[in-house]
Amino acid sequence: MTSSNRDTKEHDLVAHVCVDYEIDGVPNGAEPKSLVESIFSDSGASFFDHQLPVVASFEDPAVAVEASIVGQWRVQREINDPHRKLRIGVHLGDLGEAIVVMKCANGNQIVFSGTVDLATNGTLDARPMGVLQLATGPTQLWLSTDSRPDIDGRPLRIPT
């Protein structure tokens, strides 16, 4: 699947996951793109040709977040490059807005938007960040605090 600069209704109903790297120094580990794509593919992702290392879509936002958690966890443990850390953003809706959400993440962080929180009934383990103004309106950003790679069910959010 490839993307264009046009927004289409077909893409408005999928969870987009955007992955970039925070580089600090010279990366000394393997390029994580193929590992992340393999994990996402195993979870049913479709991919977009894009300048970012990985841009994928999932029909189910909960699956998108879980694949992101597994991807980040495995990259940290299998590649373990302290100079290249994943930044992941998940958004249910427009790809351009998903990229904006991803840019709010620092290295080794997964940030998802209020659209994902709403679609998953607030059951993802996360901490509130700030409110981000998108073209479609404001959205609460959430920092995923779930780092377990073998999630059988969605943990309840710990009150903050």
N, C-alpha and C positions, 0 to 999 in steps of 0.2 A: 504494500500500500504506500502510496506517495502522497504528500501534501502539497497544497498550493497556498498562495497568499489569500485566496478567497475563503471566507467562512461559509460552511454549508450546514444545513440542518442535520445531515447525516453525522457530522462530527460533533454536534452540540450535545448528543446524548451518550457520549462515551467518556470514560475517565482517561485523560491524557497524563502520561508520566514522562517528565523531562529530566534527563540526567546530564549533569555537567561535572567538571572537576574543579576543586579548589587546589591550586598548585602553589606550593611553598618550597622553593628550591628546585632541584633537579629530580624529577621522578626516577626512582631506581627499581620499580617493580614492573611487572608485566602490564600491558595495556588492558584495563578491565572491561572494555566494550564487549568483547565476545562472551565473557562470563555473564555479564548482566543481560545481554540479549538472549543467551541460552536459558537463563532462569525465567526471564519474562516470557519467552516463547513457550516454555513448559507450562506456564500459567495461562496460555491462550492469547497472548498479546499480538497485535498487528503493529507493524513498524512503519515509520515515515522516513523518507530521505530528508535529512536536515543537517544544518551546520553543527548542531549540538551532537555530542557523542552518541546519545541514545534518545529517541523520541518514540514512544509507543502509546497504543491505546488499548483499553480493556473495556469490555461490556459491563463488568461489575466493579464499582469503585472499591469495595472491600478487597477483592482479589488484587486490584492494582496496588493498594497499600501493602498487602501481605507480600506480594512479589517484590516490592521495593524494599521491605524490611529484610527479606531473605537475601536479595541482591547485595544490599549494603553489608549485611552480616558476613556473607561469604567473601566479598571483596576485602573486607577488613582482615579476615582470618587467612584466606588463601593467598592473597597477593601481598597484603600487609606493607603497603608503601606509605610511610609517614609523610611523604612529600606530595602525594596525590590522594585527595579525599573526595568521595562522592558528595554531590549536592543534588538532592532529589526533590522535585515538586510534583504534586498530584492535584489535578483539578478536573471536576466534572463539567465540561463545557468547552469553550473555545480554546484552541491550541495556543493562540497568542497569549491568552490570559494564563494558561498553564505555565508558559515560559516565565511570565512575570512572577507567578507564585514560586517557581523554582529559584528565581534570583533572590528570593528572601531567605533561602537556606544557606547556612555556612557549611563548611566541610563536615562530613559525617552526620548530616542532618537530613531528615525527611520532613518536609512541610506540606500540609494539605489544606485545601480551602474549605470554607463553610459549605460549599455544595457537596463535597465528599462527606463532611460531617453529617449533613442533613440526610443524604442518601443512605448512610449507614446507621441512622437513628442515634447518633452520638455515642456509639459503642466502642469506638477505637480508643486505645489508650493514648492520651495526648494531653498536652498542656496548651492553654491559650497563649497566643503571641499577641499580635496587634490586629487592627482592622486595616485591610488593604482596599483602596479604592480602585476598582476595575471599571472598564468601560460599561459593563452591565450593572454596575452598582457596587456598594461596599460588601466585603466578605471578611468574616473572621478567619484568621490564619491559625492553624494548629500545628504544634511541633510534636511529631510522633515520639512517644517515650517507650514504645514497645520494641525491644530488640531481640525477642525470641524468634528463632527461625522456624519453629515447628508449631505454629498456632493452630489449635484445633477449633477454638471458639474465640469470639471477640471478648476481650476482658472489659469489664466496666471501667469507665473513666474514673480516676481518683479525683475527688473534689479538690479544688485549689482555692 
